[in-house]
């Protein structure tokens, strides 16, 4: 509504038969490697191998009455793309040790459970952070031995485990070297996997002149996609098939009521869906996800499949717009309804997950923790299904009023209503904080819609266009103001399904092998291919108090303001355009916006703790989606355009801009939730200065009677675009020592520096970010860090909390604000060279048929550009100020196209 929108115009019907076909090849051999990809990182290139081709055709079915158009396009990988990696896995010898009838035996004997590899890497115990002959033995050429199976009964743990550096050796459970053997239990494997994909798009359109006053049109987009790849660890049972359908349907009825009165009614349906459970019937989703804790310095790949997802989202819209001409007024008015259907079905939540201290506990069916989503009433794992709904309404009217021949005034008014998120099942649960000092202790969870929606969203729009007479139509002056309202992102609001009541996510864990079992029940599904036959764990059943929270343990909550203001954007612009003659037009203008009531994401316990309120021990965390965020954008835009003449056109654009906000995305948690102005700074995507130059040259070699020669020797097109901008900003950060700000579970572990000490470089060249030369003495030489408070330090310090502790001690405000520093600039040149061959006049093809061959080169000079968020920004890092990852190198594609 206030953001970017893309309008797609499909080919409408004509009385001429027309069509096209094209082919584009993307081959890694045409692409270049990066010049640099961060210190010590391998330079990369785009290794994608795929073809893109398609065809279209259209024409009359009934001349002057009914017309049809159809287009097909596909992207396919004729050659599978191979991915090589390294990883730690169990050996076949270890798999053979699983006790008969154990759950471990189910995993290790399931078809495809072994690692898919091309060999092993030579490793020693030291490579794994273990001690040779103490808790590990190197088996040359085979891997590492970590002990022998436990001799204790099934379900008991290895009491020899004390930590990752002393992980136990199984056997008698004493952790001694006497349990080591000469059988390799784990190895570092070289794995190879392939990826295949196929994507198709079918587009059809039918237009019909039903009467002289009625015209109807129908359009369809059907976009099936599929891919096959290893999803997760390199085990054959993880060979995964993804299949999805994207669809869009439109119907339009245009009615000419009179010569001055028109009406258009349009209805659309668009959606996408997939079910990765149904498309992977071979996947053993009845095996839980099992993870082995860190052993030494390594982590073994997990057991059990990566469970796919189930998504189904649809948007239905109905819109009617009437246009009436009254003298100098062109009036439009109408209304629209958009209905959102959003399936919330967390398939992976219905699969329990277990953790094990070491390999021998896994082999002995003895996990030390259990997690997952459970039905709080029955204890069965649940997939948390909700069929979410949201309705969006809009009414509008506008008047284009031609006051004078050279002055037009545009007036408009729109009312928008963005309804609350609800569920078809009526099982949505909202977390509603208490009032005053009882904000957290008085919080209740109860059934109901997500929030109360704001109803007075009335947005005026005003604009004008004026061409002063004295300039004889060579000067145009334009400007305007508007107020737009925005819908809340449903991907955020749908998180409300995680509130307790519909599902709970308990964590049953043991700190040591000798701890009391907190109620872990280790089991698989009765059907190894079914999500829905896992047994219940009665220890996850929760009783709820009057406040809707479990009476035991603690949970996370998702909080939205009960009365949710609608996000709004004020936008305004002013520009002048002048015809300089000789086909040159110059434009100079201003564009700005002011955003209010945008999301500011926080841990729900952080602000109450900072304000000195008592926290609720029943609430461990979660998310608070406040709408107190703000932002603004201001830009000067200058443009010089050479309109197409003498086979040439060019356009140069320069933008000088600044974008500021309190947070540049809805998910990141800024460090100062108690005072949003302390988070205010340049937007993450702010680009201060940018320049673009693009042009097209289409020379005509032969004129007049030599047109047939032009079809052979002419038809050349050279076009390109040069992009240059000053780069994105970045922030230095400081780690919090000893826990988290505000509360032990709040997760606020970084702040901005207390002060800039001076002396740092300011270069934004690539060389400066290759080596970090702007900060040659290390980050701490240029920025001071706030320190923990103590008996001797009571100012400009912070208090860190751990465990269940919390308090109102606030960190000092930043001396270096967010996004103060400027990142590396960006430079890129893209070029296209095309040669068309005209074809002789023929039946159906007509006289303008041609075949065109083209070469597209992106980043043709292979300029080095760094990824904006790859700069090492912790002042304590040895590589502070260095970019650790580059953007793509040169990519070249070849293509051909036939048009008639």
C-alpha positions, 0 to 999 in steps of 0.5 A: 500500500505504501511500499513498492508494487509491481504491475504485470501487464500480459499480452492482450488480444489482437487481430494479428497472429503473433508469437515468439520463442527464446532460449538462454543458456547459463554455463559456469564456464562463461563466468568469472571467479571473484577477485577476493572473497575475504581473508583465507576464503576461497574465491567463488564463481556462479556455478549454476548450470541451467537453461531457460527457454519458452514460447508464446503465441496469440491471435484472433479466434473470432475476428474483432470478437474473441482473442487468445494468447498463451505463453510458456517458459521453463528453467531447467538444470540439464546437468545436475549441480554437484555440491562437495563438503566435509562432515563428521559421521558414524562409520559402518562399523559403529552402525553394526554395534547397535543392540538388537531391538533398540531404537538406535538399531532402527536408525542405523539399519534403516535403508539409506541411513549411511553416509553418502561419500566419495572417501574420507579425510585423514584425521587424528584425535587432535583434529577432533580436539581429543586426547590420543590414547586417553579418550580417543584412538586414531585408526589410520585411514579409517577414522577415530575410535571413541570407545566401546558400547556400554555394558549397562542396561539399555536406557542407561547413560555413560557416567564417564561423560563430564564435558565435551572435552572429556566425553566418556568412552562407553564400556564400563562407564568410567571414561577410561582408556581401557574402553578404547578399541581398534574399531573406527567409530567416526570419520571425517567424510567427503560428501557429494550431493547433486541438485536438480530443478525444473520450473515452468510458467504457463500464462494464458489470456482470453479477451472478448468483445461481448457487445459494443459496450462490454468487454471481458478478459480472463487470465491465468498463471500456473507455475509448477516448480520442483527440485530434488536435493539432499536436505540435511546431512548426507544420508540417502534417506535425506534425498528430498523432493520439493514440489510447489504450485504458484497460481494466479487467476483474473477476470475483468469486466469493462462496461461502457455505460455512456460516453462519459461513464465507464466501470471496471470490475475485477476479481483475482485469486493468487496463491502458492502451496506445497506439502513436503510431507506428501511429496516425500513418502519415502522420508522416515518422518517417524524417526525423531531428530537425534543430536549428539552433543559436541565431542571435543571440538567437533559436532557429528551430523544428526540422525533422523530426517529434516522434516519438510513443511506444509504451506498453503497461502491464498489471496482473493480480491474483488475490486470495482472502479467507476470513471466519470467525466464531468467537464474538466473533472475526471472522477474515479471512485470505487472499493475493494475487498482482499481476503487472506487465507494463510495455513499455519501448520508446523509439520516439524513441530510434531516431531520430537527431538532428543539430545545425547551426551555422546555416541554411546548414549545414543547407541544405548537409547539414553537421551538427556533432553527432549523437546518439541511441540506438544498438545498441552491437554494430551501430551501428544506431539502436535503440528499446531494447525491454524487456518488464519484469515484476514480481511482488508477493505478499501474505499476511494475517490479521486478527481483529476481537475484540469483547472486550466490548459496548463494546470491540473490538480489531483485530489483523492481520499482513501479509507483502508481497514486492515482487519485483525488476524483470526483463525477458522477454527477459533483457536487463536490465543492472544497474550494481553499484558496487565496494567501499570506495575502488573504489566507482566504479572497480570498478563493473561492468555485468552482466546480471541483475535490477534488485536483490535484493528484501527478503523479511522485510516483515512488518507488524503492525496493531493498533487498538481502538475503545472506548465508555465505559459511563458516557457512554451510547454518546455517546463513542467512543475509537479508536486504532491502529498499523500498519506498511506496505511500499511498492512501488518506482515502476516508472517509476523502476526501468524507467530501468535499461534505459538502462544501457550494453550494450543501448543507448549514447547517444554524442554525436559533436560538433564545436566549430567548423566547422574541427574534425575530424569525429568520425564523424558520418553524416548520413542519413535512413531508406530509407523516410521513414515508417519508424523501422527503416530508418536506416543504421548508423553504425559510429562508434557501435559500442562495445567493452566491457571486462570491467566491462561499460562501453565502452572508449572514451568515457563513459556514464551509468549507473543504479544501484540498491542491490544489496540494496534495502530495501523502503520502509516507513511506520509509521502511528498515530492516536488520536481521540475522538468525542463526540455533543453532541446536537441532531445535532452530533458533535465529533471531536478526534484525532491522526494521524502517520506515519514513513517510512523507506527512501524514495528519495533521488535523486543523481548517481552521481558526487556522493557518491563525489567528496564522500567523496574517492573516485576517479571512473571516467572511463568514467562521465559521470553518470546516476542513483543511486536511493538509499533513505536518505531519510526523512520524517514527518507529525504532525497534529491533526484537529478536526471538528464535524459536523451530521448531516442533519436538517431539510433541512440538514447541515454539516461543519467540519474543522480540521487543524494539521499538519507534514510533514518529509522529506529530499526530497519527490519521487523525481526532484529532486536535493537540494544536499547528497547527502553529508549528508541531514540538511542537506536535511531540512526541511518537505515541499514539500506541507506545509500547516501549518493548513487549514480546510474547511467544507461543507454541503448545504441541501435545503428541503422546501416542501410536505409531506404531501398536497401532494407533487405540488406539491413535485415542481414547486416544491421539489427545490432543493439548495444545497451548497458548500465553503469551503477555507482553508489557510496555503499551501506552503513555499518555499526561497531558493537561491543560484547556484554560480559557476564550475561544479558542486559535487562534480564538473564533470559532477555538475550541482549548481549551487544551494545554500541561503543561508549565513545570514538577515540579518534585516529581511525581511517575513513577510506571506503575503498575495497583495499581498506576493507580487504585488510581493515587498514582503517583500524590497523591498531585493532578496534579497541584502539579507536572505540572505548567499550562500556564496562561492567559496573562494580564497587569502584565503577558506578558510571558509564557502566552496565549490569549484566544479568544471568539465570532468572535475575533481572533489574532496572539497571540501564546501560549507558547511551551509545557514544557511537550511534547505530550505522555511524560508519560507512561501508565499501562503495559499489560499482558495476557495469552490465552490458548486452550485445544483440544481433537480429536477422530479419526474415523475408515476408511470409504467410503468418510470419508477416514482414517484421519477423526476426531472429535475435542472438544476444549476449548478456554480461553482468558485472562485465569488468568483474568489479569487486563488491563486498557483501554489506553485512559481512564486515567484522564489526565486533571491536574485540575481533582481530579482523575488525573492519574487514569484509569477509565475503564478496558479492558475485563475480562476472556472469555471462549468458547466451540467448536467442529469440524468434519474434513474428 
